[in-house]
Amino acid sequence: MGETLFLFLISITHVSLLLNSVIAVYPKKGFSIKMIHRDSKESPLYPGDHLTRGERLQRLVEQSKAQARYIESQILLHDNVTLSMNPDVVRLPVVYEPIKFYVAMVGLGTFNDSQKTVKNYYLMIDTGSDLTWLQCEGAIKAFNQDMPLYPWNSSSTYRPIPCDTHPLCKGDMCNADGQCIYKVRYGSGSVTSGILAIEKFTLGSNTGGLERIDLEMGCGFRQDNFKNFIGKNHLRGKPDLIAGILGLGPGSWSFLNQLGAAGEGKFSYCFEAFKYYIEGSNTYLRFGADATIGGASQEVRTTPIVVPQFRSYQYYLNLEDISVGSKRINFPSGTFEIKSRREGGAIIDTGAIISHMYKDHFDIVSDLVKTHFKELGVEYIGAMGSLDVCFRLRGRFDIHNYPSITLHFQQADYFIPDYKANFVMLSIETICFGYLRSDKNRFILGSMQQANKRILYNIMDRSLSFAEEYCTLDS
């Protein structure tokens, strides 16, 4: 799953939840969806209050590493573009547990024989895949799910897509009943297959009415190899509430592209800075007219989204150089360019919490960080756990003494001044450089380093814009 940005999970809920501002739809066909962080107390994946701060931090590090491995597996998966349509061609070893960081509740269907006219299901958001799907009633194989599988046969608005009526439904994408079928493989080795259908997604409006949108989705009748991904909360004594995936990738089947005028091909978000006790916070994913940037005091910078020569579900940017404080490294031209499908490039991703930097580049950047602290008389103490560059602070240390990091993207400098975005505090006196050293020659900009910025993706003009903003739960 492209787990990338943005593996997100958002929340499209029943109108009765509008008083809690779960979803807001605004004029000009824009709307906003609450993104529930997996470690938030609202999340069906919340691990509980028993974890210590150190355990939470280690969990985020391991999840970030798992996400990076997932990105690599997705890239390898698409070495052969036929694999997504024919998942039986190859099986990739499952060597990690892919993690999505945001969850969504979606309101689906039309049911006249119950108190609620729609059924609500939690989906995991994935910006690295396109199709939105959930497990359907009658599935011959399914991962563990506490809620009943989606009762498609009872919804008066469920319509299977007939073969040859959709531009992407041709040839072997048809079953014996003349219905369009799908089969999607993820880098983890998980496979979902079933019927492609049009169904009503229910959104609440700010006037108290309902916005009902027809969207294409997958009705999953067979799910294989999901045991390391979804449906194992019961092993920890917790409910299994995830029913499927909400795809926010750039492809034709994507939730974003299906919104048409309502989505305008763009979405934005604004992440809070990580709190000391490292608990995930929620935010809003804003579409269309709601996806705005550039308030009165905001300086907006824009960089192109790079479209590789190969098929990709990731959002690539052209990173040209890096600065630590006022010292620019001056990496040779082309250092961060995409070399091939397997090497190079800079990806922006919300699924990886902590940014990843190729070891050769990391060592150069971290040497400047060490020099910065050495000049301030701060002791370097080496690696602590999974973080490679750590320091011991003695006495009060002014937050303004932390070095900033600037990522020099094409036509736009991405300035990260906040010490909370660049450093992780292990204790009152121990801090570590908040980037992970990687063996893979690829830069991944994680969500920790995206905090306190309004970030807007525009897939119509292939651009990414960003501006400084103090992000809160209502951002």
Sequence and secondary structure as in RCSB ss.txt:
>XXXX:A:sequence
MGETLFLFLISITHVSLLLNSVIAVYPKKGFSIKMIHRDSKESPLYPGDHLTRGERLQRLVEQSKAQARYIESQI
LLHDNVTLSMNPDVVRLPVVYEPIKFYVAMVGLGTFNDSQKTVKNYYLMIDTGSDLTWLQCEGAIKAFNQDMPLY
PWNSSSTYRPIPCDTHPLCKGDMCNADGQCIYKVRYGSGSVTSGILAIEKFTLGSNTGGLERIDLEMGCGFRQDN
FKNFIGKNHLRGKPDLIAGILGLGPGSWSFLNQLGAAGEGKFSYCFEAFKYYIEGSNTYLRFGADATIGGASQEV
RTTPIVVPQFRSYQYYLNLEDISVGSKRINFPSGTFEIKSRREGGAIIDTGAIISHMYKDHFDIVSDLVKTHFKE
LGVEYIGAMGSLDVCFRLRGRFDIHNYPSITLHFQQADYFIPDYKANFVMLSIETICFGYLRSDKNRFILGSMQQ
ANKRILYNIMDRSLSFAEEYCTLDS
>XXXX:A:secstr
   TTT   EE   GGGGGGTSEEEETTTEEEEEEEETTSTTSTT   TT  HHHHHHHHHHHHHHHHHHHHHHH
HHTTSTTTTT TTS      S     EEEEEEE   SSSSSSSEEEEEEEETT    EEEBTT SB    SS  B
 GGG TT EE BTTSSTT  GGGB TTSBBEEEEE TTS EEEEEEEEEEEEEE TTS EEEEEEEEEEEEEEES
 TTTSS GGGGT    EEEEEE SSSTT HHHHTGGGTTTEEEEEB    TT     EEEEEGGG     TT   
EEEEEE  SS   SEEE EEEEEETTEE    TTTTSEEETTEE EEE SS SS EEEHHHHHHHHHHHHHHHHH
TT EEEEEETTEEEEEE  S   GGGS  EEEEETTEEEEE  HHHHEEESSSSEEEES EEESSS EEE GGGG
BTEEEEEETTTTEEEEEE    TT 
